[in-house]
Amino acid sequence: MKLWGGRFTKPTNQLVDEYTASIHFDKKLAQYDIEGSLAHVKMLKKCGIISQSDGDTIIEGLNTVAVKIKNGEAELHEEHEDIHMNVEKLLIEEVGPVGGKLHTGRSRNDQVALDMRLYLRESLIEISQLLTAVQDSLYKQAQENLDTVLPGYTHLQRAQPVLFAHHMMAYVFMFQRDVERLTDSFSRVNKSPLGAGALAGTTFPIDRQYVAQELHFDGVCENSLDAVSDRDFVVEFLSNASIISMHLSRLCEEFVQWSSAEFNFIELDDAFCTGSSMMPQKKNPDVAELVRGKTGRVYGHLMGMLTTLKGLPLAYNKDMQEDKEGMFDTVSTLSGALALFAPMIETMHVKKDNMYQAVRKDFSNATDLADYLVGKGMTFRESHAAVGQIVLDCINKDKYLLDLSLEEFQSFSESIEADIYDVLSPEAVVNARDVAGGTAKKRVEEQLENAAGMIQSNMDWSEQHLDMTKF
């Protein structure tokens, strides 16, 4: 007999059991289910809904069940459908019929919402820590490469030179927005739905605030219908995870390009690359490629969740069982990628000379020549046209701007003087961008200084909130 089977006259079809069961994936929620149940039982005792003796027996039994599940000693059965029913069955086997009082004043609807919030709350903290570690690894590479000049690109065409440190810091700030989105969403995850019952609350005189405090929630969900049917917090996480994955994928694409022979700007450590089964010379950036590839997987879970929810009336519907696998897989996929990223970046070899030689063999200093002519009295449109002609002449002569003699420069404009060679050097071009947020060395140093406090603040937030997950 199912725990809910009192009004049924025949057993569930085995195919229905197999199709509707979620225990093969929601067993991941076991520890959270038991933590929530322990807080619920303490509240039932406090409010006099069950006796002190019964409550103590159930608490002892739940702790025993928790140990058995953790040690792999407890069998979880598909016939009991989900982790909630499996825990309750194990409890009854452990303490007898009194275990049946555990479910007093609650439903699986508010129970599963609670478990998912507990799980996701912990996951947000862990992912935030991993993101901060990636930021720190980028920060360290930036510190070590404050004098390394890199070609900057737009449209994947050489544009203007930038410091490699500046490029790394762009991702530090990009990932900072990701951390902020996660920490901001934490307040919406950290609300207790327990006590909402199936959809309308319960007739028992429960204390929802007490349970919320026991579980370190900031408060309770204020509407029982919303409490059991809300999965916005899952959608928001999947959306944030998709943005993080997109950022990782963009950086991966650059690593893949930069490590190719055509760019040859970096070399990824052997520990984060693989070889070819056929071509002995190959060193493939497989980690970066796979992180880039798994981005589509994360996007898919977001679209799947949005599609599942879009037509559901209030309150709980069985469709919502589909909320877990995508969330679990996204947490696993994203955590796995981030855990690899920090050491991959830290061990990355930056080929400074190759970057510098690349900058000297392009026209990324052409804008500075145009600005120079503006300083000599031309309008920008006039100087733009003049420099375009100079670049075209260089291309026809297989030269670059710094290869031209002063006489060749002056054949286009007599305003050009000998100081042009200092103006067009890669170092001068970089340091001329001396505006807030620019690539000039002192501006990048400002970014580093600001980022140091930012990264430390992220670490502090994670440490402070880790206590919430300890019971």
C-alpha positions as CSV (number, residue, x, y, z in Angstrom):
1,M,0.0,0.0,0.0
2,K,1.3,3.5,-0.9
3,L,1.5,5.9,1.9
4,W,-1.2,7.9,0.1
5,G,-3.2,4.9,-1.1
6,G,-6.1,4.8,1.3
7,R,-8.8,5.8,-1.3
8,F,-7.4,3.5,-4.0
9,T,-8.8,0.0,-4.8
10,K,-6.0,-1.4,-6.8
11,P,-2.2,-1.1,-6.9
12,T,-0.5,1.4,-9.3
13,N,0.4,0.0,-12.7
14,Q,4.1,-0.9,-12.7
15,L,4.7,1.2,-15.8
16,V,3.1,4.1,-14.0
17,D,5.4,3.5,-11.0
18,E,8.4,3.5,-13.3
19,Y,7.3,6.5,-15.3
20,T,6.4,8.8,-12.4
21,A,9.1,7.8,-9.9
22,S,11.7,10.4,-9.2
23,I,13.9,8.6,-6.6
24,H,16.6,7.9,-9.2
25,F,17.4,11.6,-9.3
26,D,15.8,13.3,-6.3
27,K,17.8,11.1,-3.9
28,K,20.3,13.9,-4.2
29,L,18.0,15.8,-1.9
30,A,18.2,13.2,0.9
31,Q,20.2,15.3,3.4
32,Y,18.1,18.4,2.8
33,D,14.9,16.4,3.2
34,I,16.1,15.1,6.5
35,E,17.3,18.6,7.6
36,G,13.9,20.0,6.8
37,S,12.1,17.1,8.5
38,L,14.2,17.6,11.7
39,A,13.2,21.3,11.9
40,H,9.6,20.4,11.2
41,V,9.5,17.8,14.0
42,K,11.1,20.2,16.5
43,M,8.3,22.7,15.6
44,L,5.6,20.0,16.0
45,K,7.0,19.4,19.5
46,K,7.3,23.0,20.4
47,C,3.7,23.7,19.4
48,G,2.3,20.6,21.2
49,I,1.1,19.1,18.0
50,I,3.0,15.9,18.8
51,S,4.3,14.8,22.2
52,Q,7.8,15.4,23.4
53,S,8.4,11.7,23.5
54,D,7.1,11.0,20.0
55,G,9.1,14.0,18.7
56,D,12.3,12.7,20.3
57,T,11.8,9.3,18.9
58,I,11.3,10.7,15.4
59,I,14.3,12.9,15.7
60,E,16.5,10.0,16.8
61,G,15.1,7.9,13.9
62,L,15.7,10.6,11.3
63,N,19.3,10.9,12.5
64,T,19.8,7.2,12.1
65,V,18.2,7.2,8.7
66,A,20.5,10.1,7.6
67,V,23.6,8.1,8.6
68,K,22.4,5.0,6.8
69,I,21.7,6.9,3.6
70,K,25.1,8.6,3.8
71,N,26.9,5.3,4.3
72,G,24.9,3.6,1.6
73,E,23.3,1.2,4.0
74,A,19.7,2.2,3.3
75,E,17.9,1.0,0.2
76,L,15.8,3.5,-1.7
77,H,13.0,2.0,-3.7
78,E,11.3,3.1,-6.8
79,E,7.9,1.9,-5.5
80,H,8.1,4.6,-2.9
81,E,8.3,7.2,-5.7
82,D,10.5,9.9,-4.3
83,I,13.0,10.8,-1.6
84,H,10.3,12.1,0.7
85,M,8.3,8.9,0.8
86,N,11.5,6.8,1.0
87,V,12.8,8.7,4.0
88,E,9.4,8.4,5.7
89,K,9.3,4.6,5.0
90,L,12.8,4.2,6.3
91,L,11.8,6.1,9.4
92,I,8.8,4.0,10.1
93,E,10.9,0.9,9.7
94,E,13.3,2.3,12.2
95,V,10.9,3.6,14.9
96,G,7.6,2.0,14.1
97,P,4.2,3.6,13.5
98,V,5.1,6.7,15.4
99,G,7.2,7.7,12.4
100,G,3.9,8.2,10.6
101,K,3.4,11.4,12.6
102,L,6.3,13.1,10.8
103,H,4.1,14.3,8.0
104,T,1.6,16.0,10.3
105,G,0.9,19.6,9.0
106,R,2.8,19.4,5.8
107,S,2.5,18.1,2.2
108,R,5.0,16.8,-0.3
109,N,4.3,20.0,-2.2
110,D,5.8,22.3,0.4
111,Q,8.3,19.7,1.4
112,V,9.9,19.4,-2.1
113,A,9.9,23.2,-2.5
114,L,11.8,23.4,0.8
115,D,14.3,20.7,-0.1
116,M,15.1,22.4,-3.4
117,R,15.6,25.8,-1.8
118,L,18.0,24.2,0.8
119,Y,19.9,22.5,-2.0
120,L,20.1,25.6,-4.3
121,R,21.0,27.9,-1.4
122,E,24.1,25.7,-0.7
123,S,24.9,25.5,-4.4
124,L,24.8,29.3,-4.9
125,I,27.4,29.7,-2.1
126,E,29.7,27.0,-3.7
127,I,29.4,28.4,-7.2
128,S,30.1,31.9,-5.9
129,Q,33.2,30.6,-4.3
130,L,34.3,28.9,-7.5
131,L,33.6,32.0,-9.5
132,T,35.7,34.1,-7.1
133,A,38.6,31.6,-7.4
134,V,38.4,32.1,-11.2
135,Q,38.5,35.9,-10.7
136,D,41.5,35.5,-8.5
137,S,43.4,33.4,-11.1
138,L,42.7,36.1,-13.8
139,Y,43.7,38.8,-11.3
140,K,47.1,37.1,-10.7
141,Q,47.7,36.7,-14.5
142,A,46.9,40.4,-14.8
143,Q,49.4,41.3,-12.1
144,E,52.1,39.3,-13.8
145,N,51.5,40.9,-17.2
146,L,51.2,44.6,-16.5
147,D,53.8,45.3,-19.2
148,T,52.6,42.7,-21.8
149,V,51.0,44.2,-24.9
150,L,48.4,42.2,-26.8
151,P,46.6,43.0,-30.1
152,G,43.1,44.0,-29.3
153,Y,40.4,42.9,-31.8
154,T,37.0,44.0,-33.1
155,H,35.2,41.8,-35.6
156,L,38.2,39.5,-35.0
157,Q,40.3,42.0,-36.9
158,R,43.3,43.8,-35.4
159,A,41.9,47.0,-33.8
160,Q,44.1,48.6,-31.1
161,P,46.8,47.2,-28.8
162,V,45.8,46.7,-25.1
163,L,47.6,45.3,-22.1
164,F,47.1,41.6,-21.6
165,A,46.4,42.6,-18.0
166,H,43.6,44.8,-19.3
167,H,42.1,41.9,-21.2
168,M,42.2,39.6,-18.2
169,M,40.6,42.3,-16.0
170,A,37.7,42.5,-18.5
171,Y,36.8,39.0,-17.4
172,V,37.3,39.7,-13.7
173,F,34.6,42.4,-14.0
174,M,32.5,40.2,-16.2
175,F,32.5,37.4,-13.6
176,Q,31.9,40.0,-10.9
177,R,28.5,40.7,-12.4
178,D,27.9,36.9,-12.3
179,V,28.8,36.8,-8.6
180,E,26.5,39.7,-7.9
181,R,23.6,38.1,-9.7
182,L,24.0,34.9,-7.6
183,T,24.3,36.8,-4.3
184,D,21.4,39.0,-5.2
185,S,19.2,35.9,-6.0
186,F,20.2,34.3,-2.7
187,S,17.6,36.5,-0.9
188,R,14.8,35.1,-3.1
189,V,16.0,31.5,-2.6
190,N,16.3,31.9,1.1
191,K,12.6,31.9,2.0
192,S,10.9,28.9,3.7
193,P,7.8,27.5,1.9
194,L,7.2,24.9,4.7
195,G,3.8,25.3,6.2
196,A,2.1,26.1,2.9
197,G,0.8,22.5,2.9
198,A,-0.5,21.2,-0.4
199,L,-1.7,24.7,-1.4
200,A,-3.8,26.3,1.3
201,G,-1.8,26.0,4.5
202,T,-2.8,23.6,7.3
203,T,-5.4,23.4,10.2
204,F,-2.7,22.6,12.7
205,P,-1.3,25.5,14.8
206,I,2.2,25.4,13.3
207,D,4.9,28.0,13.7
208,R,6.3,28.7,10.3
209,Q,8.7,31.3,11.5
210,Y,10.3,28.9,14.0
211,V,11.0,26.4,11.2
212,A,12.5,29.2,9.0
213,Q,14.8,30.3,11.9
214,E,15.9,26.7,12.5
215,L,16.9,26.3,8.9
216,H,18.5,29.8,8.7
217,F,16.0,31.2,6.3
218,D,15.5,35.0,6.1
219,G,11.7,34.5,6.4
220,V,8.8,32.6,5.0
221,C,7.0,32.6,1.6
222,E,4.0,34.8,2.3
223,N,1.3,33.1,0.1
224,S,0.7,29.4,0.3
225,L,-0.3,29.0,-3.3
226,D,2.8,30.8,-4.5
227,A,5.0,28.9,-2.0
228,V,4.2,25.5,-3.5
229,S,4.0,26.5,-7.2
230,D,6.9,29.0,-7.3
231,R,9.9,27.8,-9.3
232,D,11.1,31.3,-10.2
233,F,14.1,30.7,-8.0
234,V,15.0,27.7,-10.2
235,V,14.5,29.7,-13.4
236,E,16.5,32.6,-12.1
237,F,19.4,30.3,-11.2
238,L,19.3,28.6,-14.6
239,S,19.3,32.1,-16.2
240,N,22.3,33.2,-14.1
241,A,24.0,29.9,-14.9
242,S,23.5,30.4,-18.6
243,I,25.1,33.9,-18.4
244,I,28.0,32.5,-16.5
245,S,28.4,29.7,-19.0
246,M,28.3,32.2,-21.9
247,H,31.1,34.2,-20.2
248,L,33.1,31.0,-19.7
249,S,32.5,30.1,-23.3
250,R,33.8,33.4,-24.6
251,L,37.0,33.1,-22.6
252,C,37.3,29.5,-23.8
253,E,37.0,30.6,-27.4
254,E,39.9,33.1,-26.9
255,F,42.0,30.4,-25.2
256,V,41.4,28.0,-28.2
257,Q,42.3,30.8,-30.7
258,W,45.3,32.1,-28.7
259,S,46.8,28.6,-28.2
260,S,46.7,27.8,-32.0
261,A,49.8,28.1,-34.1
262,E,48.2,30.9,-36.0
263,F,48.1,33.1,-32.9
264,N,50.6,31.4,-30.6
265,F,49.9,33.9,-27.8
266,I,49.5,31.3,-24.9
267,E,50.2,27.7,-24.1
268,L,47.8,25.8,-21.8
269,D,49.5,23.5,-19.4
270,D,49.7,19.8,-20.4
271,A,47.5,18.9,-17.5
272,F,44.5,20.7,-19.1
273,C,45.0,19.4,-22.7
274,T,44.7,16.1,-24.5
275,G,46.3,14.5,-27.5
276,S,45.2,12.8,-30.7
277,S,44.9,9.1,-31.2
278,M,46.3,9.4,-34.7
279,M,48.4,12.6,-34.9
280,P,51.3,12.4,-32.4
281,Q,52.1,16.2,-32.6
282,K,48.7,17.4,-31.4
283,K,48.0,19.2,-28.2
284,N,44.3,20.0,-28.0
285,P,42.6,22.5,-25.7
286,D,39.9,20.0,-24.9
287,V,38.9,21.4,-21.5
288,A,38.2,24.8,-23.1
289,E,36.4,23.3,-26.0
290,L,34.2,21.1,-23.8
291,V,33.3,24.0,-21.5
292,R,32.4,25.9,-24.6
293,G,30.3,23.0,-25.8
294,K,28.5,22.4,-22.5
295,T,27.2,26.0,-22.6
296,G,24.4,24.7,-24.9
297,R,23.5,22.1,-22.4
298,V,23.0,24.7,-19.7
299,Y,20.9,26.9,-22.1
300,G,18.8,23.9,-22.8
301,H,17.9,23.4,-19.1
302,L,16.8,27.0,-18.9
303,M,14.5,26.7,-21.9
304,G,13.2,23.4,-20.7
305,M,12.2,24.9,-17.3
306,L,10.6,27.9,-18.9
307,T,8.6,25.7,-21.2
308,T,7.5,23.4,-18.4
309,L,6.2,26.3,-16.3
310,K,4.6,28.5,-19.0
311,G,1.1,26.8,-19.1
312,L,0.7,25.6,-15.5
313,P,-2.2,26.9,-13.4
314,L,-1.8,27.3,-9.6
315,A,-0.9,25.5,-7.6
316,Y,1.3,22.3,-7.8
317,N,1.2,20.1,-10.9
318,K,3.1,16.9,-11.6
319,D,4.8,18.6,-14.5
320,M,6.9,20.4,-11.8
321,Q,8.7,17.2,-11.1
322,E,10.7,18.2,-14.2
323,D,12.3,21.0,-12.2
324,K,15.1,18.9,-10.6
325,E,17.1,17.1,-13.2
326,G,18.0,20.2,-15.2
327,M,18.9,22.1,-12.0
328,F,21.0,19.3,-10.7
329,D,22.8,18.9,-14.0
330,T,23.4,22.6,-14.3
331,V,24.9,22.8,-10.9
332,S,27.1,19.8,-11.7
333,T,28.1,21.1,-15.2
334,L,28.8,24.7,-14.0
335,S,30.7,23.6,-10.8
336,G,32.8,21.2,-12.8
337,A,33.8,23.8,-15.4
338,L,34.6,26.5,-12.8
339,A,36.7,24.1,-10.7
340,L,38.9,23.4,-13.8
341,F,39.1,27.0,-14.8
342,A,41.1,28.5,-12.0
343,P,44.0,26.1,-12.2
344,M,44.0,26.2,-16.0
345,I,44.3,30.0,-15.9
346,E,47.0,30.0,-13.2
347,T,49.2,27.5,-15.1
348,M,48.7,29.1,-18.5
349,H,52.0,30.3,-20.1
350,V,51.7,33.8,-21.6
351,K,54.0,34.2,-24.7
352,K,54.8,37.9,-24.2
353,D,57.3,38.2,-27.0
354,N,54.9,36.7,-29.5
355,M,52.2,39.1,-28.5
356,Y,54.5,42.1,-28.8
357,Q,55.8,41.1,-32.2
358,A,52.2,40.7,-33.4
359,V,51.4,44.3,-32.3
360,R,54.4,45.6,-34.3
361,K,53.2,43.9,-37.4
362,D,49.8,45.4,-37.8
363,F,48.1,48.7,-38.2
364,S,46.5,48.9,-34.8
365,N,48.4,52.2,-34.2
366,A,46.6,53.9,-37.1
367,T,44.1,55.6,-34.9
368,D,47.0,57.2,-33.0
369,L,48.4,58.6,-36.2
370,A,45.0,60.1,-37.0
371,D,44.8,61.6,-33.5
372,Y,48.3,63.0,-34.0
373,L,47.3,64.8,-37.1
374,V,44.2,66.2,-35.4
375,G,46.6,67.6,-32.8
376,K,48.4,69.3,-35.8
377,G,45.2,71.1,-36.9
378,M,43.4,68.6,-39.1
379,T,39.8,67.7,-38.5
380,F,39.3,64.1,-37.6
381,R,37.6,63.3,-40.9
382,E,40.6,64.8,-42.8
383,S,43.1,62.9,-40.7
384,H,41.0,59.7,-41.0
385,A,41.2,59.9,-44.8
386,A,44.9,60.8,-44.8
387,V,45.8,57.9,-42.6
388,G,43.7,55.5,-44.7
389,Q,45.8,56.5,-47.7
390,I,49.0,56.0,-45.7
391,V,47.8,52.5,-44.6
392,L,46.9,51.6,-48.2
393,D,50.4,52.7,-49.3
394,C,52.0,50.6,-46.6
395,I,50.0,47.5,-47.7
396,N,51.1,48.0,-51.3
397,K,54.7,48.3,-50.1
398,D,54.4,45.4,-47.7
399,K,55.3,47.7,-44.8
400,Y,53.8,48.8,-41.5
401,L,53.6,52.4,-40.2
402,L,56.7,52.2,-38.1
403,D,58.6,50.9,-41.1
404,L,58.0,54.2,-43.0
405,S,60.8,56.8,-43.2
406,L,60.0,60.4,-42.1
407,E,60.2,61.4,-45.7
408,E,57.5,58.9,-46.6
409,F,55.3,60.1,-43.8
410,Q,55.8,63.7,-44.8
411,S,54.8,62.9,-48.4
412,F,51.3,62.6,-47.0
413,S,51.5,65.4,-44.5
414,E,54.3,67.9,-43.8
415,S,52.8,68.2,-40.3
416,I,54.3,64.8,-39.3
417,E,57.5,65.2,-37.4
418,A,60.2,62.9,-36.0
419,D,58.3,62.4,-32.8
420,I,55.8,60.2,-34.7
421,Y,57.9,57.1,-34.0
422,D,57.5,57.6,-30.2
423,V,53.8,58.2,-30.6
424,L,53.2,55.0,-32.7
425,S,55.2,52.6,-30.5
426,P,53.0,49.9,-28.9
427,E,53.8,51.1,-25.4
428,A,52.9,54.7,-26.2
429,V,49.7,53.7,-27.9
430,V,48.6,51.7,-24.9
431,N,49.5,54.3,-22.4
432,A,47.8,57.1,-24.4
433,R,44.5,55.5,-23.4
434,D,44.8,57.2,-20.0
435,V,41.1,57.5,-19.1
436,A,39.1,55.8,-16.4
437,G,38.7,52.1,-17.4
438,G,41.3,52.5,-20.2
439,T,44.2,50.2,-21.0
440,A,47.0,52.6,-19.9
441,K,49.2,50.9,-17.3
442,K,48.2,53.2,-14.5
443,R,44.5,52.7,-15.3
444,V,44.9,49.0,-15.2
445,E,46.6,49.3,-11.9
446,E,43.6,51.2,-10.7
447,Q,41.4,48.3,-11.9
448,L,43.6,45.8,-10.0
449,E,43.3,47.8,-6.8
450,N,39.5,48.0,-7.1
451,A,39.3,44.3,-8.0
452,A,41.3,43.3,-5.0
453,G,38.7,44.6,-2.6
454,M,35.9,43.2,-4.7
455,I,37.4,39.7,-4.7
456,Q,37.9,39.8,-1.0
457,S,34.3,41.0,-0.5
458,N,33.1,38.0,-2.5
459,M,35.2,35.6,-0.3
460,D,33.8,37.2,2.8
461,W,30.2,36.8,1.6
462,S,30.7,33.1,0.9
463,E,32.3,32.5,4.3
464,Q,29.6,34.3,6.2
465,H,26.8,32.4,4.4
466,L,28.4,29.0,4.6
467,D,27.2,28.9,8.2
468,M,23.6,28.7,6.9
469,T,24.3,25.3,5.4
470,K,25.6,23.8,8.7
471,F,23.1,22.2,11.0
